[in-house]
């Protein structure tokens, strides 16, 4: 039967455990509380603690944990520190996957937003854009912000555009009123040039032609039709 008084001296750190401690590095202050190494709480200090202390704990953690803990044997120490490292890896991988999922969902929602779809449709229908970029035109994923409150909202987005002749970037501002989105600004810039195309200007011009050209012509024709019988009677 082993003599309890013959336990290993914690002041003497075995060479085989004097190595990098992944549990201390990944879980820092949490690991420190669990291993009676309260110097790890320095990681809670902004800048110095968050940037430097994890590396200090990774390098010195095994020594401190060995001296501050009550270990039955060397294997007991290794087993416990191995579990800390595994849990640290699991937690960090889970956090990274969570943030990746959040960012992925954000860009997915932007890419399937009505404001983005409206901007892409206007871009592809623009003769000026086709002349500057070349056909066919393809678009990249948008970045920006979209805020919606009830039936109102606002979107500020930008996305890349690729054609057979050139590439560019589109900037749009859209608003939502009474549940319907409309474009307020749609600008195409062509890479490598100072060219900036207002894609909404063409639509406005076409509307003006329809208002000032077609409608007066119809009115004139209608008036001429009404007057022709009078002229004939004379």
N, C-alpha and C positions, 0 to 999 in steps of 0.2 A: 504494500500500500504506500502511495506517495506521501511524502511529508509536506503538509501545506506550507510550512515555513520555507520549503525549498523552491517556491515559485520563482519564476524568472524576475530579474530586477528590471523594473520599468525604466530606470535611468539609462540602461544600456540598450541602445537601439540596434536590433539585428540588421546586418547588412542587406539581407534579402528583402526587407520591407522598406529600406531607405530608398524609395523610388517614387515616381510620380503617382499621385493619388487622384484618380478621375472623379471619385465621389466628392472629394473636397473641392475640386475645380468646378464641377457642374452644379453642385447644390450649395456651395459655399456656406452661408450663415445657417442654413437648415442643417447641413452636415455638422457644423461647429457645435450647435446645441446638442445634437444627438451624440457627439463624441466628447463632450465636456471641454471643447476647445473654443472658448468664448471670444478669443481674439478674432474669430471669423466674423463677428458682428461688425467689424470695421468695414465689411463689404456694403453695409447700409449707408455709408458716408458717400455722398455724391462725388462723382469724378474720380478721386483717388481710390475710394473703396470699390467702386464698380468696375474700374478699369485695371487696377493693379492687384488688389487683394486676391481675386480668384487665382491668379498665377502664383502668388506667394503661397496660397493654401495648397495648390496642386504640387508645388515643390516641397513644402515643409509639413504638409498635413499629416503624412504617415508618422513622422517623428512625434508631432504634438499629440496625435491621437494615441499613440503607443504609451506615451508618458502620462497622459491625463486619464486614460481608461483603466479598467480592471479586467484584464484578459486572462482567460484560463490557460491559453497556450498560444503559440505562434499561429497554429492553424485556425484557432478561433478568431484571431485578429484578421487573418487573411480572408476568412469566410465573410465576416461582417463588412469589411471594406469592399469586398467584391459585390455584395448586395447593394451597398451605397452607390457604387459605380453603375450597376445595372439600372437601378431606379433613376439615377440621374440621367442616363441615356434615354430611358423610356419617357421621362417627363419632357426633356428637351425635344425629342423627336415629335412628341404629341403637340407641343407648343408650335413648332415649325409647321407641322401639317395643318394646324388650326389656322395660323396666319395665312398660309398659302391658300387654304380653302376660302378664307374671307376675301383675300385679294382676287382670287379667281372668280368668285361670285360677283364681286364688284364690277370687274371688267366684262363679265358675261352679261350683267344687267345693262351696262352701258352699250354694249354691242347690239343688244336686242331692244333698245329704247326706240320710241316713236320719233324722238327728235333726231337721232342718228339716222334712222331709216329715211326720214324726210330729207335730210341733208344729202345723203347718198343719191336719192332719186333725182334731186335737182342737179347735182353734179353730173350724173350720167346723161341727163337730158340737155345739158348746156352745150351749145355749139362752140362757144369760146373755150370751154374746158377741153373739149375734144380736139380743137385746133392746137391748143397749147401742149397738151399731154400726149395726144394720139389715142386712138382706140385700139382695143377695148380698155376701159378704165376700171381698175380694181382698187378697193379701199382697205386700209388697215384697221386695226382695232382702235376705238376712240379712247381718249383720256379726258378727264375733266370732272365736272360736277353736275348733278341733277337733283333738284329739290322739288318735291311735290307736296302740296297741302290741299287736300280735298280735290276740287276741280281746277285748281290753279297750280302753276309750276313754272320753273325756269331751268334751262339747260345751257351750260357753257362748255362746249366740247371742241376738240381738235383731233384730226386723224390724218394719216398719210394717204396719198393718192398716187397710183402708178399707172402710167400709160405706155404705149409703144415707143414714144419719142422722149418723154421726160417724166420726172417725178415731182411731186409737190406736197403741199400740206393745206388742209382745209380747216378753217376756223368758223365756227357757227355759234350763234346765240338764238335760242328759241324760247318762246313763252307758251304757256298753256292757259287758256281761258275758256271757262265753261266746258272743260273736258276735251278741248281740241287744241292740238299743237300747231303753231305757225312760226315760220322763220322770220327773225328780225335782222339777222346779219349772216351772210354766207360769203366768205372770202377765200379765194384760192391763190396761194403763192407758189410760184414755180421755182424749184431748186436751181441754184446757179445763176439766177437772174433777179432783177428788181421788179419783175412783173407781178402785179397784184390784180386779180380779176374779181370784180364784184359780181357774183353769180346771181344776185337778186336784181341787178340793174337791167338785165335782159328781160326778165319777167315783167318788171315795171314798165319798160319801154313797149313791150308787146301789149300790155294792158292799155297804155296810153294810145297806141295806134288803133286799138279796137274801139276805144272811147271817142277819139278825136277824128278818126278816119272813116270807120265803117258806119257808125251811127249817124254822122252828118250826111254821108252819102245816101243812106236809106231815107233820111228825112228829106233830102233834096229830091230824091226819086219820087217819094210819096207826094211832095208838093207839086212836082212836075206832072205827075199823073192826075192830080186833082185839077190842075190848071189847063191841061190839054183839051178837055171838052169845051171849056170856056173859049179858048183860042179858036177852036173849030167852029163854034157857033158864030163868032165874030166874022 
